[in-house]
């Protein structure tokens, strides 16, 4: 029995007892009016008192189960808001489907002149709503976490299967912690016995076994910096050693603690109040920065990274391929935008109050790109305008999802065959890249284009034969897009230097969703931009093999890594 069922059972018991008490009270009132004898009145009072006592106990039991059930419900809500939203959406769509089916049945019975047209329209609407229910990561941009109820999750995986068994392979050396060298041991603890654990006899030491343990302990450092003052015997003027900017206050928190705060905020995406709790608990209350100080750390750190962000932006303008994408974030309850520009080695993040051309112009990066630069994106049509001279390349991962969606809702063969053609060509390209080749042969490219022409022509025929269905508009748009942007979608067939998908951008922006789930929205666009600038620094460092905490420690010591230092770490 679930907590909800137990609560419902106790609630029904309380309602039953309340009805019995009311019935007996009514009979007692009649007895008081002279209808019954004194002995019967006493009996009524006894029954009422007994039932009232049971009712009180039952109400307490009901309230206890309700509290347990409510606590469990809230905990489930906290951990899975998305699932609840999906359940509500599914219920709504199912109700709409049921209502439409009833209308169809009524029209079929009616037999009016326009009944057939209405039935067809309603049937299409039922099919459309069913298709929405069936959307998932294979045929739309729906994230895995929002997979519809009762449908298996699809985890994207581009790795090719091998015949090897799972786990460590033969000849693979097992990795375990090795013993600590004697000269590195910092602490030792002797574990001894007073007597034999088997018979209680006297023991004689004959050897020992060593077990090493790696751990840490927190040591709070309270360092005093003393700057000696001097007086010149010649000119009489006083002087002292230069005080570093990070020590300008009479007393301040050190760089290591500041780096820990930034790590929790910008790597762990922990909210400000929880950062305060974690720091206070970690140091047993000896270090307990206030929330105002923690919030101010973002602004202070971001201002030190203006030059780093400008250098990343400048470096991106000379790259052969630039990836970019944006995603929705929330700033003070409003839908806003976090944008990424980058490569495998560089990452630049910006934040804006809305998506669109205005934010792109404010970033000022795309306008600086030359005609020799290829820009990978998810069919952002704002890229196609006279102000930009770079070459656009489109993401084939999104195209394959669009094709799969059309297959799911229409069953049209051309979409399935085109998706298969794209997948097989990408597979062939990977195999040739492993062999050191830089392009397909002219014959291969010609065969691909011929097959593509055939499938687009087949698509036109299937569309014309079935274009009045509810998915006709989407199919028309997809065919038109493939005709208009054909070169942008399939440029990678001719040039192996070019990517086939924009997955790099999507992976780079994934942290925004983690931040939204863990920490919530941003309070202002200014602090969203501070966060974006710090992420630019951390992500670029990480992509070049620099530990993010080390990067933050350098930052809080007023000596952040320069971009040239970062790139030199990976040999770029």
N, C-alpha and C positions, 0 to 999 in steps of 0.2 A: 504494500500500500504506500503510495506517495504521500508527501507532506500535504499536498493540496487535497488529496482524497480524505486524509485523516481529518483535516480541518473541516471539510464539508460534512463529514459524518458527525463531528461534534456540533456543528452549527445546526444540523437537522434535529439532533437530540435536544438542544436548547429550545428550538422553536416548538417541539412537541411538548416539552415541560411547560412552556409559557401558555400554550393552549389549555393544558390540563388545569393550571393554576387559575386561569380566567374562568373556566367552566365551574370549578369548585367555588370561586369567589361569587359567581352569579348565584349558585345554589345557596351559599351562605347568606347572601342578601335576601333571598326569598325566605330562608329560615328565620332571619331576623324580623321579617315582616309578619311572622306568626304562622307561616305555612307548615313549618316542621316543629317537632318537639324539642325541648332543651337537650335531650340526649343526642339527638341527631345533629344539633348545632355544634356540640362538643366534638362529635366525630368529624364533621366538616372542618372544624378548626385544626384538628390533628392532621387531617390529610393535607390541608393547605400548608401548614408549617413544614410537614415532611417534604412536600413537593417544592416549597420555596428553598429549603436547604439543598435539595438535589439540584434545583435550578441554579443556585449560586455556584455550586461546585462545577456544574456543567459549563457555566459561563466562563469560569476561570480556565477550565480545560480548553474550551473553544479559543479563548484569547491567546493561550500559550501556543497552541498549534498554529493559529493565525500568524503569530509573531515569527515562529520558525519558518513557516511557508513563505512569508513576506521577505524574510532575510535571505532565504534561498533564491527567491525570484529576483530580488535586487542584485544578488551576486551574479546570477546568470545574465541579467541585463547588462551589468557592468562589463562583463567579459565578452558579450556577443551582441552588441547593438545592431551590427550589420545583419545578423541572422534574423533578429526580430523584424527589422525593416523588410527583409525578403519575405518572411512569412506573411506579413500584412499585405505586401504587394501581391503575393501569390493568391491570397484569399480574395483580394479585390478582383483580380483578373479572372479567377475561377467563377466568382459570382456574375461578372459580366458575361462570361461564356455561357453560363447556365441560363441567364435571362435571354441571351440571343438565341440559344437553342429552342427555348420555349416559343419565341416569336416565329422562328422558322416552322415549328410544328403547327402553330396556329395558322400561318399563311398557307401551309400545305393543305390543311383541312378547308380553308376558306375557298380556295379555287378562284379568286378574283382575277381579272385580266392582267393586272400588274403584279400578281403574286409571284410569278416566276422570277421577275427581275429583283423583287425585294428579297426573295429567298437566296438568290445568288449573291446579292450585296451583303446580306447578313452572314452567309456562309463564309465569304471572304473575310469578314470582320472577325468571325470566330477563329479562322485560320491565322489571321494576323496576330490576334491576342495569344494564341497558342505558340506562335513563333517567338513572341516576346518572352513568354515563359521559358522557352527552350534556349534563350541566349546564354552563352557561357564564354569562357576564354578561347574556345576553338573557332567561334564565328563572330566575335565582337571584341571590343576592348574591355569587357567585363573582367575585373581582377579575379584571381582564384578564390579570394576570401569571400566573394559574393556569388559563388556558384549557386544556382537555384536549389531549393530543397529537394531531396530525394534524387539528386543527380550527382554522379561521380565527378570529383574534382579533376581537372586536367592540369597537370604540372608540366609546363614547357621544358623540353630538354632536347637540345640540338646535338648532343653527343651520339655517336653511332654505336650500336650494340656490337659487342664482341662475343666470342665463344668462351671467354674466360669465366671462371666461377667467381662468385662474390668473395670479398675478403682479401687477405694477403696472398700474394702469388708465390709459387715455389722459388726459393732462393732469395726472397725478400727478407732483409734483416729487420728483426723486431726492434722497435724503438722504445726504450724504457729509460727511466732516470738512472744514471750511473752513480756509484759511490762518490762521496765528497772526498777530495784529497786531504790528507792529514793536516797539511799546512793551511787549509782553508776552513777548518772546523773552528767555529767561534764559541760554541757552547757544548758542554758534555753533561750527561746525566747517567749515573751508575745505578743499575737495577740489580739488587742482590736478594739472596734468600737467607733467612736465619737458621733454617733447619730443613731436613729432607721432607718434601711435600708428600712422600709415599709412606715413610715409616717414622718420621720425626727425628732421625738420627743426625749426628754431627756431620757438617759438610766440609769438603776440602776443595779449594779453587783449582781447576785444571785447565782453564782457558776462558775465552769469551767470544761472543758473537756481536757484531756491530750492525746496527740499523740506523741509517741516516735519514734525517728529516729536514726538508727545506720549508721555511716559514718566514714570517716577518713579524715585527712588533712596531707599534707606533711610538715615535719619540717626538714630543713637541719641543721645538727649538725656540728659545727666547733669547735672541742674539742682540747685543748692544753694539752699535757701531760708534766708535769714539773718534772724532775728528779733532786732532790736536791743532790748536791755534798757535801761530808764530808771529813774532814781531821783528821786523827787520832792524838790525843794529845800525844800518846805514841811513835808510829813509824814514824809519819809524813807523811804517805802515804795517798793519796786521793782515795775516792771510791764513788759509787752511786748505787742505786737499778738497778737490771738487766733490760735492755731494751728488750722487747719482739721482736722476729724476724719480726713480722708483722709491727713493728714501726721502722724499721731500717733506713728508709729515713727521710729526714728533714720534708717532708710533703707527705702524701699518702692518698689514698682513703680507707675508712673504710670497715670492714668486711661485714656489712649489704649491702652496695652498691655492693661489689664484689659478694656476694651471689645472688643478684638480676641479675647481669650480667650473672652469670653461669646458673641461672634458665631460663633466656630468651634463652641462647644458647643451653642448654642441656635438658630442659624440653619443651620449646616452639619451639625449633629448628629455632629460628629467625636468619637471616643472620647478619653478623657483622655490616654492615652499618646501618641496621634498628635498631639494638640494640642501636647504638650510637644516632640515632634520638629519639627513645623511651625514653631513659634515659634523654636526654637533654630536651625533652618536659615534661616529668613527673616532673622534678625538676625545670621547668621554666628557664633552662639555668644556674642555680646555680652550678650544677654538670654536667660536660660535658667531660667524659673521651674520649680520642682519640682511634682510631681504633687499633693502635699498642698495647695499654694497654689491650683492650678487647680481642684481639687475644692471647696475652701473658697469660691471665687468664687461658686458657685451659691447657697450658703447666705447669703453676705453680700449678694448682689444681691437675692435673694428677700425678705429681711427689710425691704429698703427699699421694697418694693412692696405692703406690707400695705394701706396706705391706698388705693392705686390699685385693687387688686382689690376692696376693699370699695365703692369708688365705682362701679365697673363693675356690681357686683351690684345696688346701689341703683338705678342708671340702668335696668337691665334690667326692673325691676319696673314701670316706667311705659311700656314699649313696647307697641304694639298687637299685634304678632306676635313671639313668641319661638320660636326653633328650639332643639331639644336632641337630643343623641344620645350614645352612648358606644361605646367599642370596647375590645377586649382589648389589654392590654400585659402584659409579663412583669416581675415584681419578684422578684429572687432566685429565679428558676426557677418561680415560681408565677403562675398566670393572675390578672391583676388588671384594673383598669379606669381608663381616661382618659375624662373626660366633658367635653362642650362645651355651653355655653349661649350664645346670642348672636343677633345681627342682622347686617345688612350693615355696620354701623358699630361694633359692640361684640362683644367675644369674651371669654368667661370659661371657663377650663379648671380642672378639679379632678381629683385622682387618689385612688383608693381601692383597697383590697385585693381588693374584689369588686364585681360589679354588684349592683343591688337597691335596695330601699326604704331600707335603713339609710344608704347613701351619699347618697341624695337628701335624706333628713332632715338629714344632717350638713351638706350644702351649704346647706340652708335657703332655697332660692330659690323653688321651685315653690309652697310653702305661702304665700308672700307675694303671689302673683299674684291679681289681682282677677277678678271675673266678666266684665270687659270685655277681658281678655287672651285672645288665641288662641295656643295652643301647638301647634306643628307637630312631629310625631314619626313614628317608623316602627312604629306599632301597639305601643307600649309599654303593656301593659295595666295597669301599676302606676299610670298616670295617671288611670285611671277608679276613683276611690274618693271617699268622702265628705269626706276631709280637704282635697281640692283643689277649688276652685270655678271655675277657669279653663275656657275652652272648648277642647276637643280637636279638632284637625284632622289627618287622616291623609295620609300620603305616597302619591300616586297612582303614582309611579315604581315603588315596591315592589309595589303592586297589579298593575300591568301586567306585571311580571316573573312574579308568581304566576300570572296568567292565561296567559301564554305557556308557562310550564312545564306547566300543565294541558293546553294545546293539544298540546304536544309528546308527552306521554305517553298522552293519551286520544283526541285528535282531535275532541273535542267542540266543536261549532260555536258554542255560546253564549259560551264564553270568548274565542274569536277575535273575535266580533262586538262583545263588550263592550270589549275592548281597542281595537278600531278606533273605537268610539263615543267613548271617553275621549280618544284621540289627536286625532280630528277636532274635538272640542269645545274642547280646549286650543288647537288651531290657530286656530279661529274666535275664541276669546277674545283671542289675541295680535293678530289682525288688528283687532279692535274697539278694543283698548287703543291701538294705533298711531293710530287715528282719534280718540282722546280719550274714548272711551266708558268708563263705569264699571260697566256691568252688561249682561247680556243682556236682551232684551225678555221680558215675561211669557209671550208665546206660545212663544218659543224654550225657556224653562225648562220650560214645560209639556210640550212635545214631547220634550225630553230625559228628563224623568221618566217619561213614558209609554213611551218606548223602553226605558228602564232596567227598568221593571216587566215588559215583554215578555221581555227577555233573562233576567231572573232566573227568570221562570216557565218559560222554555225550558230553563234550567239545571236546574230541578227535574225536568222531564220526562226530560231526558237522563241525569240522575243515577239516577232510578228505573229506567230501562231498562238501566242498566249499573253499578249500585252495588256489585255483588259483586266487581268487579275490584280489583286491589291498590291503585289510586289512589282508590277510592271514599271512603275516610276523609278524604283531603286535599280532595277535591271537596266533601264534605259540610261540612267546616270552613270552606272558602272561601265557600260559599253562605250559611252561617250568619253568618259575619263580615260579609258584605255586607248582609244583612238587619238585623243588630243595629247596625252602625256606618255605616249608609247616609248619614246627615246629616253625619257626621264626614269621610267620604271625599269627598263632593261639595258641600260648603259653598261651594267656590270658584266653582261655577257661578252662584250667586246674588250673590256679592260679589267683585269684581275686586281688592279690596285683599288678599285672602288668597292665599297661594302654593299651587301644586299639588303641589310636591315638597319633600322635606327634603334636597335636594342641597347646600344651604348647609352643613348640619351635616357631611355626608360629606366635602365638600371641606375643611372646617375641621379634621377629624381625620386627614386623609391624611398629615400630617407624622409621626404616631405610627408608621406603617408604615415610612416612610423612616428614622426614628430607629432602629427595630428592625433594619432591614437594614444600616445603616451603622455604628451604634454598639452595638447589642445591648440587653440588658435594663437595668433600673435595679437598683441594689444594695439600695435600701430605699425604703419608701413615703415617707419624709421627703424624699428627694432627688427622687422622682417629683413630689412636691408643689412643691418648689422650681422644678423644671423647668416645671410647669404654670403657676405664678405668673409666671415670666419670659415664657412664651409668651403669657399674657394681656396683658401690657404690650406686647410686640412686635407681636402680631397686631392689637390695637386701634389702635396707632400706624400700622401699615401700611394698615389699612382707611380711615384718614383722611388718607392722603397724606404721612405722616412717614417719612423714611428710617430703617430699623431701626438702622443703625450710629449715626446721630445720636442716636437714642433711647437706645442703650446708652452712648454717651459722656456724655450728660446724667446717666444713672443712676450711672455710676462716679465722676462729679464730685459726687455727693450732691445732685443737683438734677434728679431725674427729671421728665418731663412729668406734669403733673396731667391728670386726665380732662377738665376744662374746657378746658385748653389744646389737648388733642388734638382734641376735638370742634370747637373754634373754627377749626382748620386746614381743615376740610372744610365749614364753614358750618353744621354740625348744631346 
